[in-house]
Amino acid sequence: MAFFVVCISSLLIISISWYVFQLLAARRRKLPPGPTPLPFIGNLLDVASELPHRSLARLARRHGPLMTVRLGMLVAVVASSPSTAREVLQTHNGSLTGRSPPDAWLALGHAANSVFVIPPGRMWRALRRIGTEHLLSARQLDGTRLRPVLRDAVLDLVRRVSGMAVAGRPVEVGRAAFASMMDLQWRAMFSAGLDDAAAQALHDAAREAVALSLKPNVSDFFPALAAADLQGVRRRFGRRLAIVYQMIDEQIERRMRKRPETGGGSSGEKDLLDVMLDMSGQGKDDGVVIVNREVIRTFLTVSEARELLYSDFVRAYTVTKTSLVEIQVNDGVGD
């Protein structure tokens, strides 16, 4: 009994000490104002009382468009207006890089090579340059290789919507938008399309993986418990991610078998996979960063996940016009 009392007393003292330390640290760091946190759990009850975007909007009306909330051990600064979000994402974009990834992203070493979360160093700059020069540049988008791909993606979207309209079926805007963007992204990366079965498998795996990475997770709120993965989020995320990795690995292996026949590259203009395989064959990107299989498939997976987030935004905006849905995406490849 005495041991139990000592443990409870110690836990209470630690919680109160942590609470006081957080308040003092907030004053020193000059964080934006926010709701008063409770010991140990912070503002979890304020955010979990209803849907997160509604509870954050309610708190923003009280504390302003830029506020600080504490979710367990996690300190988060929330921008809840378009002007504030623009200021954060454009003017202070550098401060967002290198942030701690969701615990789920640690599965299969995904976070170690993700341009979303790696710190702004040589590897981040190299991956950013790959994206801007070989996937998102105006020269690539207006080039002879991607222009037909863009046209086909738009026509395919029109055909999908027209087919549903003729059949009298409701149009799932999010699914249709993602299918078109996924096909466009896949062709830009691999110069090959997806059949219906592969497209459905990729869609389901990517959607479930993104949903798991956004799910409230005890491991994110209390990093000391992350190793236990109490909710199993990291394990489930890893299983979905393995499906996407397998599909990308199949494309890599197919291209690797064809490269000797084409003199080490594609017969026409190089796609993103060719560029990364050339860097992998050289061992390094201009002597800066090693580009291996893990880097390639993580970079390509992040591109697919970004398209899914964008399509989800389109779906959410279409379903409800009365609520403002803001998705902050730091993709690390745009300015």
Secondary structure, 3 states (H helix, E strand, C coil): CHHHHHHHHHHHHHHHHHHHHHHHHHHHHCCCCCCCCECCCECHHHHHCCCHHHHHHHHHHHHCCEEEEEECCEEEEEECCHHHHHHHHHHCHHHHCCCCCCHHHHHHHCHHHCCCCCCCCHHHHHHHHHHHHHCCCHHHHCCCCHHHHHHHHHHHHHHHHHHHHHHCCCCCHHHHHHHHHHHHHHHHHHCCCCCHHHHHHHHHHHHHHHHHHHCCCHHHHCHHHHHHCCCCHHHHHHHHHHHHHHHHHHHHHHHHHHHHHHCCCCCCCCCHHHHHHHHHHHCCECCCECCCHHHHHHHHHHHHHHHHHHHHHHHHHHHCCCCCCCCCCCCCCCC
